[in-house]
Amino acid sequence: MAISIAMVMLGPGAKLSAEAIQQDLKSTWPALPAIGNAEQEEVTLSFRVGEADLILGRMPAPIPWSDLEGPCATSWLWPDAAEKLKQHAEHVIVTVSSEASPVERSRLLTQVVAAIVATCKAPVGVFWTNAAMVISPSMFRDFAVDVLPHGPPIHMWVDFRVGKTGDRTSSGFTSGLAALDLMEFETQNANEPPGELRERLIALAGYVVENGPVINDGDTVGEDANERIRVVYSKSAFGHEGKVMRLDYSTAQSKKPWWKIW
């Protein structure tokens, strides 16, 4: 079986109740498979959802700051993450073990984490380890409840790190797609501002999560036949393991947002 992991950071007075977590899962996502009886030991809580095993391990210490400092510094969805997360005193490691696809495991992990956030009384933050990304409890819960029923919550599963590289160029990459058995995207020569590049990467990531690895080496992407940004399978320039899908803007003829593959 494969596993997917996330962590929930807790403040003083936080409580983990198997009954409350399971009740929230049943009421919020009634289509979930049958939820089994919970087994609780000194620091762990476990139960099954359908064929998946869930383990919640409560760690009586904060996540090392060395693991959080980088994600806090690059968090564009939660600007005051560092200030908030320095307050957490302990955390819960949430593990989903299943033979399901990475997307389905991530879906169930999202639901369980959202249930913990809603019921533990003192959530401080969520660390989505697959993307090395920190998310505020309220935002995580809102995305899980409002977005997950309609499709993958890309903003919670994948991080998008972009920045300027010149007066008219930007660079960036995704982090989190590899955990979904997909190639990461990256580019070093985007002829568009960082904000537009981020939106392009979000759209591309959402496309492959929904449709699978359908973008081939040498394909071009763009809003129309005139905007041809070539996709090249290559080694990562940003430290990712394995090959990535590099966006080569040298063939692009406009700066329009991405919509489909040509």
C-alpha positions in Angstrom: 0.0 0.0 0.0 1.1 3.6 -0.7 0.7 6.4 1.8 0.0 10.1 1.8 0.8 12.3 4.8 -0.1 15.8 6.1 0.3 17.5 9.5 -2.0 19.6 11.6 -0.3 22.0 14.0 -2.1 22.5 17.3 -2.4 25.2 19.9 -3.1 25.0 23.6 -6.3 23.2 24.5 -6.5 21.2 21.3 -8.4 17.9 21.5 -8.7 14.9 19.2 -12.0 13.2 19.4 -12.5 10.1 17.2 -16.3 10.5 17.6 -16.2 14.2 16.5 -13.9 13.6 13.6 -15.9 10.6 12.3 -19.2 12.5 12.7 -17.8 15.5 10.8 -16.7 13.2 8.0 -20.1 11.5 7.7 -22.1 14.7 7.8 -19.8 16.8 5.5 -19.1 14.0 2.9 -22.0 11.5 3.2 -20.9 9.7 0.0 -17.7 8.4 1.8 -17.4 4.7 2.1 -18.3 3.1 5.5 -16.2 4.4 8.4 -15.0 1.7 10.8 -14.7 1.8 14.5 -11.8 3.8 15.9 -9.0 2.4 18.0 -7.3 4.8 20.3 -4.0 4.3 22.1 -1.9 6.7 24.1 -0.8 9.0 21.2 -2.5 7.4 18.2 -6.0 7.2 16.8 -6.8 4.9 13.9 -9.8 3.8 11.8 -10.7 2.7 8.3 -12.7 4.5 5.6 -13.7 1.9 3.1 -10.4 0.1 2.2 -8.1 2.9 3.4 -6.4 2.9 6.8 -6.2 6.2 8.7 -3.7 6.8 11.4 -3.5 10.0 13.5 -0.4 10.3 15.5 -0.2 13.1 18.1 3.3 14.5 18.6 3.8 16.4 21.8 6.3 18.8 20.2 6.2 21.4 17.4 7.3 20.6 13.9 11.0 21.7 13.7 11.2 25.3 12.5 13.8 24.3 9.9 11.0 22.4 8.1 8.6 25.3 8.2 10.8 28.3 7.7 11.1 27.9 3.9 7.4 27.1 3.3 6.4 30.1 5.5 8.7 32.4 3.5 7.2 31.4 0.2 3.6 31.2 1.2 1.6 33.5 -1.1 -1.8 32.3 0.2 -0.9 32.9 3.9 1.4 36.0 4.3 1.5 35.9 8.1 2.2 32.1 8.3 5.5 32.5 10.1 3.9 34.6 12.9 1.1 32.2 13.4 3.0 28.9 13.2 5.6 29.9 15.7 2.8 29.6 18.2 2.1 26.0 17.8 3.2 23.6 20.5 2.4 20.2 19.1 1.1 18.5 15.9 -0.8 15.6 14.5 0.7 13.4 11.7 -2.2 12.3 9.5 -1.5 9.2 7.4 -3.7 7.6 4.7 -2.6 4.2 3.6 -4.4 2.8 0.6 -4.0 1.0 -2.8 -6.1 3.8 -4.4 -4.5 6.3 -6.8 -2.5 9.3 -5.4 -5.4 11.6 -6.3 -7.9 9.5 -4.4 -5.6 9.2 -1.4 -5.1 13.0 -1.5 -8.8 13.5 -1.6 -9.4 11.4 1.5 -6.4 13.0 3.3 -7.9 16.4 2.6 -11.3 15.3 4.0 -9.7 13.9 7.2 -7.5 16.9 7.8 -10.5 19.2 7.2 -12.4 17.2 9.9 -9.6 17.6 12.3 -9.4 21.3 11.7 -13.1 21.6 12.3 -13.2 19.6 15.5 -9.9 19.9 17.4 -10.8 23.3 18.9 -7.4 24.9 18.5 -5.9 24.4 15.0 -3.0 26.6 14.1 -2.1 25.5 10.6 -1.8 22.7 8.1 1.5 21.4 6.6 0.8 19.7 3.3 4.0 17.7 3.1 3.6 16.6 -0.6 4.0 20.2 -1.6 6.0 21.5 1.4 3.3 24.1 1.8 1.6 25.6 4.8 -2.1 26.6 4.8 -4.2 28.4 7.3 -6.9 26.2 9.0 -9.8 28.3 7.9 -8.6 28.4 4.3 -8.0 24.6 4.3 -11.5 23.9 5.6 -13.1 26.3 3.2 -11.3 24.9 0.1 -12.1 21.3 1.2 -15.8 21.9 1.7 -16.3 24.3 -1.2 -13.9 23.0 -3.9 -13.4 19.3 -3.3 -16.9 18.3 -4.3 -16.3 19.8 -7.7 -12.8 18.7 -8.4 -9.2 18.6 -7.0 -8.4 21.6 -4.8 -5.2 22.4 -6.7 -4.3 25.4 -4.5 -4.0 23.0 -1.5 -2.2 20.1 -3.2 0.3 22.0 -5.3 2.5 25.0 -4.5 3.3 27.6 -7.2 6.6 29.5 -6.6 7.3 32.3 -9.0 9.4 35.4 -9.1 10.9 38.1 -11.4 14.1 37.3 -13.3 14.4 40.5 -15.2 12.4 43.6 -16.2 10.1 41.6 -18.5 10.7 38.0 -17.5 9.9 35.7 -14.7 10.6 32.1 -13.6 8.8 29.6 -11.5 7.9 26.0 -10.7 5.3 23.8 -9.2 5.8 21.5 -6.2 3.4 18.7 -5.4 2.6 17.2 -8.7 5.3 14.5 -8.4 3.4 13.1 -5.3 0.4 12.7 -7.7 2.6 10.7 -10.1 2.8 13.6 -12.5 5.8 15.7 -13.8 6.3 19.1 -12.2 6.2 22.2 -14.4 8.9 24.9 -14.4 10.2 27.7 -16.6 13.1 30.1 -16.5 12.2 32.5 -19.4 8.5 33.4 -19.1 7.8 36.6 -20.9 5.0 37.5 -18.5 4.7 38.9 -15.0 5.0 36.6 -12.0 1.2 36.8 -11.3 0.3 35.7 -14.9 2.9 32.9 -14.7 1.4 31.7 -11.5 -2.1 31.6 -13.1 -0.7 29.7 -16.1 1.0 27.1 -13.8 -2.3 26.8 -11.8 -4.2 26.1 -14.9 -1.7 23.6 -16.3 -1.5 21.8 -13.0 -5.3 21.6 -12.8 -5.4 20.2 -16.3 -3.0 17.3 -15.7 -4.5 16.4 -12.3 -7.9 16.2 -14.0 -6.8 14.5 -17.2 -3.5 12.7 -16.3 -0.1 12.9 -18.1 -1.5 14.0 -21.5 1.0 16.7 -22.3 3.8 15.1 -24.3 7.4 16.2 -24.9 7.3 18.7 -27.7 3.7 19.7 -27.3 2.9 23.4 -27.3 0.4 25.1 -25.0 -1.4 28.4 -25.3 -4.8 30.1 -25.6 -4.9 29.7 -29.4 -2.8 28.4 -32.3 -0.7 31.6 -32.3 0.6 31.3 -28.7 2.9 28.3 -28.8 4.8 27.7 -25.6 6.7 24.5 -26.1 6.8 21.8 -23.4 10.2 20.1 -23.1 10.9 17.1 -20.9 14.2 18.0 -19.2 16.2 17.9 -16.0 15.0 20.3 -13.3 16.7 23.6 -12.9 15.2 24.0 -9.4 16.2 20.7 -7.7 13.3 18.4 -8.5 14.1 14.8 -8.8 13.4 13.2 -12.2 12.3 15.0 -15.3 10.0 18.0 -15.4 7.9 19.7 -18.0 9.8 22.9 -18.8 7.9 25.7 -20.5 10.0 27.2 -23.3 8.7 30.7 -24.1 11.1 31.3 -27.0 8.5 30.0 -29.4 5.6 32.0 -27.9 4.2 34.8 -29.9 1.9 36.4 -27.4 1.3 36.7 -23.6 -2.2 35.4 -23.5 -3.3 33.1 -20.6 -3.1 29.4 -21.2 -6.2 27.5 -22.1 -5.5 24.4 -24.1 -2.9 22.2 -25.8 -2.2 22.6 -29.5 
